[in-house]
Amino acid sequence: MNNHEHVKPKKNTVQIYSINLLLMLDLSDLKNSAYHAAMHAGYVQTMNANSGLYRALLALKKSWFTLKLGAWVLALALSPSNYTPARWRTLAWHMHLSTWQVLGWFSALAALLSLVLIRIVLVTALSYGLSQYALQMVVRVLIIELIPLCAAMFVALRASLSASHLPYPTRARAPAIDPSTLTTQLMPRAVADAFAVVTLALVSSTLVLILTYLSQYGLSPWGLSGFTRTVGQVFSPSVSMSLILKILFFSWAVAIIPMAASWLNPQASGRMQPGSTLLFLVLFVLEAGFLAIKYI
């Protein structure tokens, strides 16, 4: 057979563009790699879609693209020169959609559920003679663990249900991400989603602290010193740093993972946004990791 003839791929093989989706941000490292040379030699074209090597390579490439996209968006978000008046208006509009529209009723719902859990913990601790530990348990369980996770999952779920309004591609193949698209479309949406997670977590945590004090001491101001001392004992420097890092990781995962998945799967069908399953898995892995670091 002539070397210049092209061999038709079988039906169960995968076209080369399905792995080559990572040619979006920076191609210099990929062009010099052995994998890129093998891809042009035709070895990847005949790789079976069901092979473990193919799935591992594809997952690795998608993960690398997600990390690179997150780094680019973070660099743009931290650059003051990107915040022109027009982009400030775009960012404010996205923040209004992602945060202000849901802040009131999310805080009310979080306060209602937290009040139920606070009463259960206080009554149970009092019945067993452990009322001195009830306040610490409420702060550790609700504010440090549940509230940040619920805020991140809520923002992720709301973003996934409104995926049709996002500026993601609708072409058959994922296009290259140019700096203009990153700055004008992707960066404001990512910053707004991250801001929503941080804001919902902080506001809900403040409400939980107020409800905890009112549930234990009522409207009396005499329990304030003991309450602040107990809360201060819970929020040691290591616990405070862990909480801040967890909220930041949650917020950036919510902002970047669905965005990267939508660019890698531009024609994904369904009501849920691409990457929602991976996002929830990442959130639970982060939560388990922080728990392991803190208590093991």
N, C-alpha and C positions, 0 to 999 in steps of 0.2 A: 504493500500500500504506500502511496506517495506520502512523504513526510509533511507536505504542505496541505494535505487534505484534513478536514476537520471531522472528528468522530462524533456522531450524534450521541448525546447522553441518554441513558436509559430512563424509563419513566420514574424509577424510584431513586434517581440521583437528584442532587440539589444544584441549582445554577450557582455560578460563582458569585453573583451579586449578593446572595443571602449571607455570605460570610464577609463580604467586602463592604459592609455597612459602616465600618469604622473609618473610612476615608473621609471624615467630615471636618475634623479640627486641625490635625497636624499630620502630614503624610511622611515627614522626613524619616521618622523612626521605622515606619512600616516598610518603606521602599527598600531599606537596606537590610531587612531581616530575611532569614532563610525561609520563613514561612511565605513571604511575598514571592520569593523566587520560585518556590515549589508551586504556588498558586498559578503563576504564569506558565509553568511547565505543564500544567494540566492535571496534577495529582489531586488537587482539591475538587476538581470538577467531577471526578468519578467516585468521590467519597460517598458512601451510602448514608442516607439521612438517618437510618436507625442505628448507626455505629456509635459506640460510646466515645470514640475519639472525636467524631464530628460534633457531638453534643457538648463535649468538654471544651473543644476549641471555640464553638459558638458562644457558650456561656462565658468563657474567658474574655472573648472580644467584646461582648456586650457589657460585661462588668467594667472592663477597661474604658470603654466609651462613656459609661455612666460616671466614672470617677473623673475623667477628663472634662466632661461637660460640667460637672459640679465645680471643678477647680476654675474653669473659665468663668462661670457665672459668679462664683464667689469673688474672683479677682475684679470683675466688672462692678459688682455690688459695693466693693470697698474702695473703688476709685472715685474721688469727688468730681473729677472732670466729666463723668458720665451723667451727672445730675443737672442737665439743662432745664430751663423752665418748662419746656414741652414734655420732657421725660418725667419731671416732677408731677405734672398733671396726670400723665399716664399711670405713674406709680400710685398716686393718690386715688385714682379711680379703681385700680386693682385692690388696693387696701380697703377701700370702702366696700367693695363686693365681697372680699374674703373675710373681713373682720367686723366692720361696723354693723353690717346687716344681720349678723348672727350673734353678736356679743351679748345682747340683752337676754334673749331667750335661752342661749346656751348657759349663761351664768345662772339664770333662774333654775334651769333644769339641774345643773350641777349642784346648786345650793339645796334644792329639794332632796335629791338623792343623798347628798352628804349629810343632811340633817337627819334622815332616817338612819344612816349608818352610825352617826354620832350618838343618837339616842340608844341604839342597840348596844354599842360598846360601853357607854356610860352605865346603863342599867345592868348589863352583865357583869362589869367589873365591880359595881357596888354590891351586887348579890354575892360575889365570891370574896369580898373584902379586899379587892385589888384596885380601889378607886385611885390610889396614888399613881398607878401606871396607865390609867385610862387616857389621860391627856397625851402622853407620849405615844401611845399606840395610835390614837387618832391622827396625830401629826405625821407619824411615820408612814401609816398605811395610805391615808388620803392625799396629803400634800406632796409627799416625796415620791410615792409610787403610782397611785391611781389617777390623780388629776393630770399630770403631764401626758400619760399614756392615752387617756380619754380625749384630751385636747388634740393630740396628734392624729388619732384615729378618726375623730370627727372631721377635722379639716381634710384629711385624706379622702374620706367617704364623700364629703360634699364636693370636693374637686373632681372625683371620679364620676359622680352623677352629672356634673356640668361640663363633661369633657368636650362636648360638641361646641362650646363657646370658646375653646382655647385656640390660640394661633398655631396649630400644628398642621403638618402637611397632609394633603389628601391625594397625593400622587401615588402611583403604583410602586415606586421605589423611593427610599428615603433620600432627600436631597442633601447637598452639602450645607452646613451651617456657616453662613458668612457672618462677619463681625456686626453688620448692621442688624441682622435678625437677632443675634444674641443680645445686642444692646437695647433695641427698641421693643422687642416682643417677649423674649424668653426671660431676660433679667428682671423686668418689673413683675412678671407673674411669679417667678421664684421668690423674690424678696417679699411679695405680698403674702404668699402662702406661709413662708417662714415666720413673718411678722404675726400672722394670725395664730399660729401655734403658740408662740411666746406670749402674746397678749391674752389669749384665752386661758392659758395655764396660770399666768400671774394673777389675773382678775379672779379666777375661780379659787385659787389658793388663798387669796386675801379674804374672800367671802367665807371660805371654810374656817379660817382662823377666827373671824368674827362670830360665826355661828357656834363654834366650839366654846368660846368664852361665854356667850349668852346661855348656852345649854348647861354649863357647869356653874357659873356664878350669877346668872341673871343680869339685871341692870346695875348691880352694885359695883362701884369702882374699887372696892377694897381688895378684890382678887387680882387686880391688874399686875401687881408686883410679882406675885407667885406665878401667874400665868406667863408673863414674859420671861421669868427665870427658867421655867420648865421648857418653854419653846427654845430659849437660847441654849439650853443643855442638849436639845435634840439637834439643832443646827450647828454642829461643830464645824470647824474649817473644812475638814475632809468631806463631810456630808453636804455642806453648802456647795463646794466645788463639784462634787458628783452630781448634784441636782442641776446646777447650771450647765454642765457638759451634757447631761442627758437631754435637757430641753433643747439645747443647740443642735445636738445630733438628730433628735426627733424632727425638729423644724426643717433641717436641711435635707433629711431623707424624704420628708413629705414634699418638699419643693422640687427635688431633682429626679428621683426615681420614676415617677409617672411621666415627667417631661421626656426623659431619655427613652423610656419604653414607647412613648407615642411616636418619637422620631424613628425608632428602629422598626416599628410596626405601623406604618402610616395607613394601612387599609384594614386594621383590626376592626372586627364587627362586634356588636353587642352594646349594651347600655353602660357597662363598666369601662372605665378608662384602662388602656393597656398598662401593665405593671402594678395593678392594685394588689394582686396576690403576693407578688414579690415585696411590695412595700409593707404590707401587714406582717409578712414573715421577718423582714428586717427590723421592724419596730419591736416585735416580740423577742428577737435575738438580742437587740440592744438592751431591752429591759432585763432579760435573763443575765446578760453579761454584767450589767451594773449591780444587779442583786448578788451575783457570785463574787464580784470584787468587794462588795460592801460587807457581806456576811460570812464569807468563807475564808 
